[in-house]
Amino acid sequence: MIIPVRCITCGKPVAHLWESYQKKVKAGEDAGKVMDSLGLERYCCRQLFLGHVDLMKELSMFKP
């Protein structure tokens, strides 16, 4: 749903990197190289970005 503020495993702050990661990947850059340039070197931090699915648009359709 929303990217966590910190990595669940190691505690490194990662939320501030999400928007720049998205912009660069949508521009056509390789995801691995983008994560390297942002300083995401640990596997636990990288999996947050690779496995994240943004569901905010779908959830906003179901207002109470």
CHARMM internal coordinates of N, CA and C (Angstrom, degrees):
IC EDIT
DIST 1 N 1 CA 1.4455
DIST 1 CA 1 C 1.5190
ANGL 1 N 1 CA 1 C 110.21
DIST 1 C 2 N 1.3080
ANGL 1 CA 1 C 2 N 118.65
DIHE 1 N 1 CA 1 C 2 N -73.71
DIST 2 N 2 CA 1.4555
ANGL 1 C 2 N 2 CA 120.58
DIHE 1 CA 1 C 2 N 2 CA 177.14
DIST 2 CA 2 C 1.5292
ANGL 2 N 2 CA 2 C 106.50
DIHE 1 C 2 N 2 CA 2 C -118.91
DIST 2 C 3 N 1.3025
ANGL 2 CA 2 C 3 N 115.58
DIHE 2 N 2 CA 2 C 3 N 145.58
DIST 3 N 3 CA 1.4643
ANGL 2 C 3 N 3 CA 119.97
DIHE 2 CA 2 C 3 N 3 CA -179.59
DIST 3 CA 3 C 1.5366
ANGL 3 N 3 CA 3 C 108.39
DIHE 2 C 3 N 3 CA 3 C -67.22
DIST 3 C 4 N 1.3150
ANGL 3 CA 3 C 4 N 118.45
DIHE 3 N 3 CA 3 C 4 N 134.75
DIST 4 N 4 CA 1.4773
ANGL 3 C 4 N 4 CA 120.33
DIHE 3 CA 3 C 4 N 4 CA 179.96
DIST 4 CA 4 C 1.5272
ANGL 4 N 4 CA 4 C 111.38
DIHE 3 C 4 N 4 CA 4 C -64.99
DIST 4 C 5 N 1.3234
ANGL 4 CA 4 C 5 N 116.36
DIHE 4 N 4 CA 4 C 5 N 151.61
DIST 5 N 5 CA 1.4635
ANGL 4 C 5 N 5 CA 121.00
DIHE 4 CA 4 C 5 N 5 CA 179.37
DIST 5 CA 5 C 1.5225
ANGL 5 N 5 CA 5 C 109.98
DIHE 4 C 5 N 5 CA 5 C -66.37
DIST 5 C 6 N 1.3223
ANGL 5 CA 5 C 6 N 116.56
DIHE 5 N 5 CA 5 C 6 N -42.09
DIST 6 N 6 CA 1.4578
ANGL 5 C 6 N 6 CA 122.05
DIHE 5 CA 5 C 6 N 6 CA 179.55
DIST 6 CA 6 C 1.5190
ANGL 6 N 6 CA 6 C 109.63
DIHE 5 C 6 N 6 CA 6 C -122.91
DIST 6 C 7 N 1.3274
ANGL 6 CA 6 C 7 N 115.69
DIHE 6 N 6 CA 6 C 7 N 155.38
DIST 7 N 7 CA 1.4594
ANGL 6 C 7 N 7 CA 120.92
DIHE 6 CA 6 C 7 N 7 CA 174.96
DIST 7 CA 7 C 1.5195
ANGL 7 N 7 CA 7 C 108.73
DIHE 6 C 7 N 7 CA 7 C -61.38
DIST 7 C 8 N 1.2982
ANGL 7 CA 7 C 8 N 116.56
DIHE 7 N 7 CA 7 C 8 N 134.28
DIST 8 N 8 CA 1.4544
ANGL 7 C 8 N 8 CA 121.54
DIHE 7 CA 7 C 8 N 8 CA -176.18
DIST 8 CA 8 C 1.5270
ANGL 8 N 8 CA 8 C 111.30
DIHE 7 C 8 N 8 CA 8 C -64.78
DIST 8 C 9 N 1.3175
ANGL 8 CA 8 C 9 N 117.79
DIHE 8 N 8 CA 8 C 9 N -33.25
DIST 9 N 9 CA 1.4591
ANGL 8 C 9 N 9 CA 121.24
DIHE 8 CA 8 C 9 N 9 CA -175.38
DIST 9 CA 9 C 1.5247
ANGL 9 N 9 CA 9 C 113.38
DIHE 8 C 9 N 9 CA 9 C -88.55
DIST 9 C 10 N 1.3336
ANGL 9 CA 9 C 10 N 117.03
DIHE 9 N 9 CA 9 C 10 N -52.58
DIST 10 N 10 CA 1.4656
ANGL 9 C 10 N 10 CA 119.00
DIHE 9 CA 9 C 10 N 10 CA -172.74
DIST 10 CA 10 C 1.5269
ANGL 10 N 10 CA 10 C 114.04
DIHE 9 C 10 N 10 CA 10 C -101.87
DIST 10 C 11 N 1.3251
ANGL 10 CA 10 C 11 N 118.81
DIHE 10 N 10 CA 10 C 11 N -16.39
DIST 11 N 11 CA 1.4547
ANGL 10 C 11 N 11 CA 121.22
DIHE 10 CA 10 C 11 N 11 CA 176.86
DIST 11 CA 11 C 1.5202
ANGL 11 N 11 CA 11 C 115.46
DIHE 10 C 11 N 11 CA 11 C 88.46
DIST 11 C 12 N 1.3212
ANGL 11 CA 11 C 12 N 118.21
DIHE 11 N 11 CA 11 C 12 N 7.01
DIST 12 N 12 CA 1.4655
ANGL 11 C 12 N 12 CA 120.78
DIHE 11 CA 11 C 12 N 12 CA 179.46
DIST 12 CA 12 C 1.5313
ANGL 12 N 12 CA 12 C 109.60
DIHE 11 C 12 N 12 CA 12 C -71.60
DIST 12 C 13 N 1.3405
ANGL 12 CA 12 C 13 N 119.09
DIHE 12 N 12 CA 12 C 13 N 135.33
DIST 13 N 13 CA 1.4670
ANGL 12 C 13 N 13 CA 121.10
DIHE 12 CA 12 C 13 N 13 CA 176.74
DIST 13 CA 13 C 1.5318
ANGL 13 N 13 CA 13 C 110.40
DIHE 12 C 13 N 13 CA 13 C -66.10
DIST 13 C 14 N 1.3433
ANGL 13 CA 13 C 14 N 116.85
DIHE 13 N 13 CA 13 C 14 N 124.82
DIST 14 N 14 CA 1.4594
ANGL 13 C 14 N 14 CA 120.38
DIHE 13 CA 13 C 14 N 14 CA -176.39
DIST 14 CA 14 C 1.5275
ANGL 14 N 14 CA 14 C 113.72
DIHE 13 C 14 N 14 CA 14 C -128.23
DIST 14 C 15 N 1.3278
ANGL 14 CA 14 C 15 N 119.10
DIHE 14 N 14 CA 14 C 15 N -14.60
DIST 15 N 15 CA 1.4594
ANGL 14 C 15 N 15 CA 121.50
DIHE 14 CA 14 C 15 N 15 CA -172.89
DIST 15 CA 15 C 1.5314
ANGL 15 N 15 CA 15 C 112.61
DIHE 14 C 15 N 15 CA 15 C -63.35
DIST 15 C 16 N 1.3176
ANGL 15 CA 15 C 16 N 117.15
DIHE 15 N 15 CA 15 C 16 N -33.65
DIST 16 N 16 CA 1.4603
ANGL 15 C 16 N 16 CA 120.06
DIHE 15 CA 15 C 16 N 16 CA -177.93
DIST 16 CA 16 C 1.5390
ANGL 16 N 16 CA 16 C 112.49
DIHE 15 C 16 N 16 CA 16 C -70.04
DIST 16 C 17 N 1.3093
ANGL 16 CA 16 C 17 N 117.70
DIHE 16 N 16 CA 16 C 17 N -13.33
DIST 17 N 17 CA 1.4640
ANGL 16 C 17 N 17 CA 121.89
DIHE 16 CA 16 C 17 N 17 CA -178.73
DIST 17 CA 17 C 1.5338
ANGL 17 N 17 CA 17 C 112.56
DIHE 16 C 17 N 17 CA 17 C -92.22
DIST 17 C 18 N 1.3229
ANGL 17 CA 17 C 18 N 117.76
DIHE 17 N 17 CA 17 C 18 N -12.26
DIST 18 N 18 CA 1.4590
ANGL 17 C 18 N 18 CA 121.75
DIHE 17 CA 17 C 18 N 18 CA -171.35
DIST 18 CA 18 C 1.5305
ANGL 18 N 18 CA 18 C 112.67
DIHE 17 C 18 N 18 CA 18 C -62.64
DIST 18 C 19 N 1.3154
ANGL 18 CA 18 C 19 N 118.71
DIHE 18 N 18 CA 18 C 19 N -45.88
DIST 19 N 19 CA 1.4682
ANGL 18 C 19 N 19 CA 121.07
DIHE 18 CA 18 C 19 N 19 CA -176.80
DIST 19 CA 19 C 1.5305
ANGL 19 N 19 CA 19 C 111.82
DIHE 18 C 19 N 19 CA 19 C -65.41
DIST 19 C 20 N 1.3174
ANGL 19 CA 19 C 20 N 117.09
DIHE 19 N 19 CA 19 C 20 N -42.72
DIST 20 N 20 CA 1.4650
ANGL 19 C 20 N 20 CA 119.10
DIHE 19 CA 19 C 20 N 20 CA 179.13
DIST 20 CA 20 C 1.5228
ANGL 20 N 20 CA 20 C 110.47
DIHE 19 C 20 N 20 CA 20 C -67.78
DIST 20 C 21 N 1.3294
ANGL 20 CA 20 C 21 N 117.34
DIHE 20 N 20 CA 20 C 21 N -34.87
DIST 21 N 21 CA 1.4638
ANGL 20 C 21 N 21 CA 121.07
DIHE 20 CA 20 C 21 N 21 CA 176.04
DIST 21 CA 21 C 1.5261
ANGL 21 N 21 CA 21 C 110.36
DIHE 20 C 21 N 21 CA 21 C -62.21
DIST 21 C 22 N 1.3227
ANGL 21 CA 21 C 22 N 116.74
DIHE 21 N 21 CA 21 C 22 N -47.24
DIST 22 N 22 CA 1.4625
ANGL 21 C 22 N 22 CA 121.06
DIHE 21 CA 21 C 22 N 22 CA -179.59
DIST 22 CA 22 C 1.5224
ANGL 22 N 22 CA 22 C 112.14
DIHE 21 C 22 N 22 CA 22 C -61.03
DIST 22 C 23 N 1.3242
ANGL 22 CA 22 C 23 N 116.87
DIHE 22 N 22 CA 22 C 23 N -44.32
DIST 23 N 23 CA 1.4673
ANGL 22 C 23 N 23 CA 120.83
DIHE 22 CA 22 C 23 N 23 CA -178.74
DIST 23 CA 23 C 1.5216
ANGL 23 N 23 CA 23 C 111.35
DIHE 22 C 23 N 23 CA 23 C -62.19
DIST 23 C 24 N 1.3291
ANGL 23 CA 23 C 24 N 116.37
DIHE 23 N 23 CA 23 C 24 N -43.90
DIST 24 N 24 CA 1.4577
ANGL 23 C 24 N 24 CA 119.96
DIHE 23 CA 23 C 24 N 24 CA -177.76
DIST 24 CA 24 C 1.5240
ANGL 24 N 24 CA 24 C 112.24
DIHE 23 C 24 N 24 CA 24 C -69.26
DIST 24 C 25 N 1.3301
ANGL 24 CA 24 C 25 N 117.18
DIHE 24 N 24 CA 24 C 25 N -38.80
DIST 25 N 25 CA 1.4618
ANGL 24 C 25 N 25 CA 120.00
DIHE 24 CA 24 C 25 N 25 CA 179.83
DIST 25 CA 25 C 1.5235
ANGL 25 N 25 CA 25 C 110.68
DIHE 24 C 25 N 25 CA 25 C -69.86
DIST 25 C 26 N 1.3423
ANGL 25 CA 25 C 26 N 117.07
DIHE 25 N 25 CA 25 C 26 N -38.80
DIST 26 N 26 CA 1.4666
ANGL 25 C 26 N 26 CA 119.96
DIHE 25 CA 25 C 26 N 26 CA 177.53
DIST 26 CA 26 C 1.5248
ANGL 26 N 26 CA 26 C 111.38
DIHE 25 C 26 N 26 CA 26 C -67.39
DIST 26 C 27 N 1.3355
ANGL 26 CA 26 C 27 N 116.84
DIHE 26 N 26 CA 26 C 27 N -25.41
DIST 27 N 27 CA 1.4622
ANGL 26 C 27 N 27 CA 120.99
DIHE 26 CA 26 C 27 N 27 CA 177.54
DIST 27 CA 27 C 1.5205
ANGL 27 N 27 CA 27 C 111.71
DIHE 26 C 27 N 27 CA 27 C -75.93
DIST 27 C 28 N 1.3490
ANGL 27 CA 27 C 28 N 116.92
DIHE 27 N 27 CA 27 C 28 N -10.45
DIST 28 N 28 CA 1.4520
ANGL 27 C 28 N 28 CA 119.73
DIHE 27 CA 27 C 28 N 28 CA 175.29
DIST 28 CA 28 C 1.5173
ANGL 28 N 28 CA 28 C 115.44
DIHE 27 C 28 N 28 CA 28 C 109.69
DIST 28 C 29 N 1.3217
ANGL 28 CA 28 C 29 N 117.08
DIHE 28 N 28 CA 28 C 29 N 4.57
DIST 29 N 29 CA 1.4654
ANGL 28 C 29 N 29 CA 119.21
DIHE 28 CA 28 C 29 N 29 CA 179.11
DIST 29 CA 29 C 1.5205
ANGL 29 N 29 CA 29 C 110.65
DIHE 28 C 29 N 29 CA 29 C -76.95
DIST 29 C 30 N 1.3133
ANGL 29 CA 29 C 30 N 116.35
DIHE 29 N 29 CA 29 C 30 N 157.53
DIST 30 N 30 CA 1.4633
ANGL 29 C 30 N 30 CA 122.21
DIHE 29 CA 29 C 30 N 30 CA 178.34
DIST 30 CA 30 C 1.5267
ANGL 30 N 30 CA 30 C 109.34
DIHE 29 C 30 N 30 CA 30 C -71.00
DIST 30 C 31 N 1.3406
ANGL 30 CA 30 C 31 N 116.31
DIHE 30 N 30 CA 30 C 31 N 132.77
DIST 31 N 31 CA 1.4641
ANGL 30 C 31 N 31 CA 121.18
DIHE 30 CA 30 C 31 N 31 CA -176.19
DIST 31 CA 31 C 1.5212
ANGL 31 N 31 CA 31 C 112.07
DIHE 30 C 31 N 31 CA 31 C -61.67
DIST 31 C 32 N 1.3184
ANGL 31 CA 31 C 32 N 118.00
DIHE 31 N 31 CA 31 C 32 N -38.65
DIST 32 N 32 CA 1.4547
ANGL 31 C 32 N 32 CA 121.14
DIHE 31 CA 31 C 32 N 32 CA 179.94
DIST 32 CA 32 C 1.5150
ANGL 32 N 32 CA 32 C 112.82
DIHE 31 C 32 N 32 CA 32 C -64.67
DIST 32 C 33 N 1.3158
ANGL 32 CA 32 C 33 N 116.38
DIHE 32 N 32 CA 32 C 33 N -41.93
DIST 33 N 33 CA 1.4581
ANGL 32 C 33 N 33 CA 120.38
DIHE 32 CA 32 C 33 N 33 CA 179.49
DIST 33 CA 33 C 1.5229
ANGL 33 N 33 CA 33 C 111.31
DIHE 32 C 33 N 33 CA 33 C -69.77
DIST 33 C 34 N 1.3290
ANGL 33 CA 33 C 34 N 116.36
DIHE 33 N 33 CA 33 C 34 N -34.63
DIST 34 N 34 CA 1.4585
ANGL 33 C 34 N 34 CA 120.01
DIHE 33 CA 33 C 34 N 34 CA 177.78
DIST 34 CA 34 C 1.5294
ANGL 34 N 34 CA 34 C 110.03
DIHE 33 C 34 N 34 CA 34 C -64.75
DIST 34 C 35 N 1.3236
ANGL 34 CA 34 C 35 N 116.93
DIHE 34 N 34 CA 34 C 35 N -43.87
DIST 35 N 35 CA 1.4622
ANGL 34 C 35 N 35 CA 120.13
DIHE 34 CA 34 C 35 N 35 CA 178.90
DIST 35 CA 35 C 1.5245
ANGL 35 N 35 CA 35 C 111.22
DIHE 34 C 35 N 35 CA 35 C -64.64
DIST 35 C 36 N 1.3246
ANGL 35 CA 35 C 36 N 117.17
DIHE 35 N 35 CA 35 C 36 N -36.86
DIST 36 N 36 CA 1.4698
ANGL 35 C 36 N 36 CA 120.04
DIHE 35 CA 35 C 36 N 36 CA 176.07
DIST 36 CA 36 C 1.5225
ANGL 36 N 36 CA 36 C 110.83
DIHE 35 C 36 N 36 CA 36 C -62.64
DIST 36 C 37 N 1.3265
ANGL 36 CA 36 C 37 N 116.84
DIHE 36 N 36 CA 36 C 37 N -42.71
DIST 37 N 37 CA 1.4577
ANGL 36 C 37 N 37 CA 120.34
DIHE 36 CA 36 C 37 N 37 CA -178.63
DIST 37 CA 37 C 1.5282
ANGL 37 N 37 CA 37 C 112.10
DIHE 36 C 37 N 37 CA 37 C -68.91
DIST 37 C 38 N 1.3350
ANGL 37 CA 37 C 38 N 117.18
DIHE 37 N 37 CA 37 C 38 N -27.78
DIST 38 N 38 CA 1.4661
ANGL 37 C 38 N 38 CA 120.84
DIHE 37 CA 37 C 38 N 38 CA 178.95
DIST 38 CA 38 C 1.5206
ANGL 38 N 38 CA 38 C 112.41
DIHE 37 C 38 N 38 CA 38 C -84.68
DIST 38 C 39 N 1.3244
ANGL 38 CA 38 C 39 N 117.55
DIHE 38 N 38 CA 38 C 39 N -7.48
DIST 39 N 39 CA 1.4611
ANGL 38 C 39 N 39 CA 121.46
DIHE 38 CA 38 C 39 N 39 CA 177.67
DIST 39 CA 39 C 1.5183
ANGL 39 N 39 CA 39 C 114.05
DIHE 38 C 39 N 39 CA 39 C 91.09
DIST 39 C 40 N 1.3169
ANGL 39 CA 39 C 40 N 117.35
DIHE 39 N 39 CA 39 C 40 N 16.80
DIST 40 N 40 CA 1.4672
ANGL 39 C 40 N 40 CA 120.83
DIHE 39 CA 39 C 40 N 40 CA 177.30
DIST 40 CA 40 C 1.5237
ANGL 40 N 40 CA 40 C 107.82
DIHE 39 C 40 N 40 CA 40 C -90.62
DIST 40 C 41 N 1.3201
ANGL 40 CA 40 C 41 N 116.01
DIHE 40 N 40 CA 40 C 41 N 95.47
DIST 41 N 41 CA 1.4586
ANGL 40 C 41 N 41 CA 120.63
DIHE 40 CA 40 C 41 N 41 CA -175.58
DIST 41 CA 41 C 1.5209
ANGL 41 N 41 CA 41 C 112.91
DIHE 40 C 41 N 41 CA 41 C -104.43
DIST 41 C 42 N 1.3181
ANGL 41 CA 41 C 42 N 117.31
DIHE 41 N 41 CA 41 C 42 N -27.73
DIST 42 N 42 CA 1.4670
ANGL 41 C 42 N 42 CA 120.57
DIHE 41 CA 41 C 42 N 42 CA -178.03
DIST 42 CA 42 C 1.5249
ANGL 42 N 42 CA 42 C 110.37
DIHE 41 C 42 N 42 CA 42 C -78.82
DIST 42 C 43 N 1.3232
ANGL 42 CA 42 C 43 N 115.22
DIHE 42 N 42 CA 42 C 43 N 147.73
DIST 43 N 43 CA 1.4587
ANGL 42 C 43 N 43 CA 120.17
DIHE 42 CA 42 C 43 N 43 CA -179.46
DIST 43 CA 43 C 1.5206
ANGL 43 N 43 CA 43 C 111.84
DIHE 42 C 43 N 43 CA 43 C -64.28
DIST 43 C 44 N 1.3197
ANGL 43 CA 43 C 44 N 117.13
DIHE 43 N 43 CA 43 C 44 N -35.22
DIST 44 N 44 CA 1.4598
ANGL 43 C 44 N 44 CA 119.73
DIHE 43 CA 43 C 44 N 44 CA -177.59
DIST 44 CA 44 C 1.5296
ANGL 44 N 44 CA 44 C 111.12
DIHE 43 C 44 N 44 CA 44 C -65.95
DIST 44 C 45 N 1.3261
ANGL 44 CA 44 C 45 N 117.54
DIHE 44 N 44 CA 44 C 45 N -38.73
DIST 45 N 45 CA 1.4654
ANGL 44 C 45 N 45 CA 120.95
DIHE 44 CA 44 C 45 N 45 CA 178.96
DIST 45 CA 45 C 1.5227
ANGL 45 N 45 CA 45 C 110.74
DIHE 44 C 45 N 45 CA 45 C -71.99
DIST 45 C 46 N 1.3070
ANGL 45 CA 45 C 46 N 116.92
DIHE 45 N 45 CA 45 C 46 N -38.71
DIST 46 N 46 CA 1.4653
ANGL 45 C 46 N 46 CA 121.27
DIHE 45 CA 45 C 46 N 46 CA -179.03
DIST 46 CA 46 C 1.5211
ANGL 46 N 46 CA 46 C 111.37
DIHE 45 C 46 N 46 CA 46 C -66.21
DIST 46 C 47 N 1.3517
ANGL 46 CA 46 C 47 N 116.79
DIHE 46 N 46 CA 46 C 47 N -36.56
DIST 47 N 47 CA 1.4564
ANGL 46 C 47 N 47 CA 119.20
DIHE 46 CA 46 C 47 N 47 CA -178.61
DIST 47 CA 47 C 1.5223
ANGL 47 N 47 CA 47 C 111.03
DIHE 46 C 47 N 47 CA 47 C -67.59
DIST 47 C 48 N 1.3322
ANGL 47 CA 47 C 48 N 118.07
DIHE 47 N 47 CA 47 C 48 N -28.87
DIST 48 N 48 CA 1.4662
ANGL 47 C 48 N 48 CA 119.72
DIHE 47 CA 47 C 48 N 48 CA 176.26
DIST 48 CA 48 C 1.5261
ANGL 48 N 48 CA 48 C 110.81
DIHE 47 C 48 N 48 CA 48 C -60.86
DIST 48 C 49 N 1.3151
ANGL 48 CA 48 C 49 N 116.09
DIHE 48 N 48 CA 48 C 49 N -41.44
DIST 49 N 49 CA 1.4594
ANGL 48 C 49 N 49 CA 120.21
DIHE 48 CA 48 C 49 N 49 CA -177.58
DIST 49 CA 49 C 1.5207
ANGL 49 N 49 CA 49 C 111.84
DIHE 48 C 49 N 49 CA 49 C -77.05
DIST 49 C 50 N 1.3245
ANGL 49 CA 49 C 50 N 117.33
DIHE 49 N 49 CA 49 C 50 N -38.94
DIST 50 N 50 CA 1.4584
ANGL 49 C 50 N 50 CA 120.07
DIHE 49 CA 49 C 50 N 50 CA -178.70
DIST 50 CA 50 C 1.5281
ANGL 50 N 50 CA 50 C 112.54
DIHE 49 C 50 N 50 CA 50 C -74.04
DIST 50 C 51 N 1.3201
ANGL 50 CA 50 C 51 N 116.97
DIHE 50 N 50 CA 50 C 51 N -32.34
DIST 51 N 51 CA 1.4517
ANGL 50 C 51 N 51 CA 120.41
DIHE 50 CA 50 C 51 N 51 CA -176.47
DIST 51 CA 51 C 1.5161
ANGL 51 N 51 CA 51 C 114.82
DIHE 50 C 51 N 51 CA 51 C -94.62
DIST 51 C 52 N 1.3215
ANGL 51 CA 51 C 52 N 117.45
DIHE 51 N 51 CA 51 C 52 N -1.57
DIST 52 N 52 CA 1.4619
ANGL 51 C 52 N 52 CA 120.82
DIHE 51 CA 51 C 52 N 52 CA -176.30
DIST 52 CA 52 C 1.5292
ANGL 52 N 52 CA 52 C 111.01
DIHE 51 C 52 N 52 CA 52 C -76.49
DIST 52 C 53 N 1.3319
ANGL 52 CA 52 C 53 N 115.75
DIHE 52 N 52 CA 52 C 53 N 132.78
DIST 53 N 53 CA 1.4633
ANGL 52 C 53 N 53 CA 122.13
DIHE 52 CA 52 C 53 N 53 CA 175.39
DIST 53 CA 53 C 1.5180
ANGL 53 N 53 CA 53 C 107.09
DIHE 52 C 53 N 53 CA 53 C -120.09
DIST 53 C 54 N 1.3172
ANGL 53 CA 53 C 54 N 117.22
DIHE 53 N 53 CA 53 C 54 N 121.75
DIST 54 N 54 CA 1.4578
ANGL 53 C 54 N 54 CA 121.67
DIHE 53 CA 53 C 54 N 54 CA -177.81
DIST 54 CA 54 C 1.5248
ANGL 54 N 54 CA 54 C 109.66
DIHE 53 C 54 N 54 CA 54 C -82.68
DIST 54 C 55 N 1.3173
ANGL 54 CA 54 C 55 N 117.16
DIHE 54 N 54 CA 54 C 55 N 111.59
DIST 55 N 55 CA 1.4581
ANGL 54 C 55 N 55 CA 122.55
DIHE 54 CA 54 C 55 N 55 CA -176.85
DIST 55 CA 55 C 1.5246
ANGL 55 N 55 CA 55 C 112.97
DIHE 54 C 55 N 55 CA 55 C -109.54
DIST 55 C 56 N 1.3058
ANGL 55 CA 55 C 56 N 118.32
DIHE 55 N 55 CA 55 C 56 N 12.11
DIST 56 N 56 CA 1.4553
ANGL 55 C 56 N 56 CA 120.29
DIHE 55 CA 55 C 56 N 56 CA -175.55
DIST 56 CA 56 C 1.5270
ANGL 56 N 56 CA 56 C 112.62
DIHE 55 C 56 N 56 CA 56 C -63.06
DIST 56 C 57 N 1.3210
ANGL 56 CA 56 C 57 N 119.29
DIHE 56 N 56 CA 56 C 57 N -37.16
DIST 57 N 57 CA 1.4680
ANGL 56 C 57 N 57 CA 121.34
DIHE 56 CA 56 C 57 N 57 CA 179.39
DIST 57 CA 57 C 1.5223
ANGL 57 N 57 CA 57 C 110.77
DIHE 56 C 57 N 57 CA 57 C -65.58
DIST 57 C 58 N 1.3301
ANGL 57 CA 57 C 58 N 116.69
DIHE 57 N 57 CA 57 C 58 N -41.89
DIST 58 N 58 CA 1.4531
ANGL 57 C 58 N 58 CA 120.43
DIHE 57 CA 57 C 58 N 58 CA -179.87
DIST 58 CA 58 C 1.5184
ANGL 58 N 58 CA 58 C 111.27
DIHE 57 C 58 N 58 CA 58 C -68.76
DIST 58 C 59 N 1.3354
ANGL 58 CA 58 C 59 N 117.55
DIHE 58 N 58 CA 58 C 59 N -38.87
DIST 59 N 59 CA 1.4555
ANGL 58 C 59 N 59 CA 120.28
DIHE 58 CA 58 C 59 N 59 CA -178.72
DIST 59 CA 59 C 1.5165
ANGL 59 N 59 CA 59 C 112.38
DIHE 58 C 59 N 59 CA 59 C -72.70
DIST 59 C 60 N 1.3213
ANGL 59 CA 59 C 60 N 117.59
DIHE 59 N 59 CA 59 C 60 N -28.78
DIST 60 N 60 CA 1.4635
ANGL 59 C 60 N 60 CA 119.87
DIHE 59 CA 59 C 60 N 60 CA -178.41
DIST 60 CA 60 C 1.5264
ANGL 60 N 60 CA 60 C 111.94
DIHE 59 C 60 N 60 CA 60 C -70.42
DIST 60 C 61 N 1.3256
ANGL 60 CA 60 C 61 N 118.38
DIHE 60 N 60 CA 60 C 61 N -15.62
DIST 61 N 61 CA 1.4769
ANGL 60 C 61 N 61 CA 120.67
DIHE 60 CA 60 C 61 N 61 CA 177.56
DIST 61 CA 61 C 1.5232
ANGL 61 N 61 CA 61 C 111.10
DIHE 60 C 61 N 61 CA 61 C -73.07
DIST 61 C 62 N 1.3279
ANGL 61 CA 61 C 62 N 118.34
DIHE 61 N 61 CA 61 C 62 N -22.84
DIST 62 N 62 CA 1.4546
ANGL 61 C 62 N 62 CA 122.67
DIHE 61 CA 61 C 62 N 62 CA -175.15
DIST 62 CA 62 C 1.5254
ANGL 62 N 62 CA 62 C 110.69
DIHE 61 C 62 N 62 CA 62 C -103.89
DIST 62 C 63 N 1.3156
ANGL 62 CA 62 C 63 N 116.44
DIHE 62 N 62 CA 62 C 63 N 69.85
DIST 63 N 63 CA 1.4651
ANGL 62 C 63 N 63 CA 120.66
DIHE 62 CA 62 C 63 N 63 CA 178.41
DIST 63 CA 63 C 1.5180
ANGL 63 N 63 CA 63 C 109.32
DIHE 62 C 63 N 63 CA 63 C -82.98
DIST 63 C 64 N 1.3327
ANGL 63 CA 63 C 64 N 117.18
DIHE 63 N 63 CA 63 C 64 N 139.67
DIST 64 N 64 CA 1.4753
ANGL 63 C 64 N 64 CA 119.26
DIHE 63 CA 63 C 64 N 64 CA -179.76
DIST 64 CA 64 C 1.5088
ANGL 64 N 64 CA 64 C 113.38
DIHE 63 C 64 N 64 CA 64 C -69.49
END
COOR INIT
IC SEED 1 N 1 CA 1 C
IC BUILD
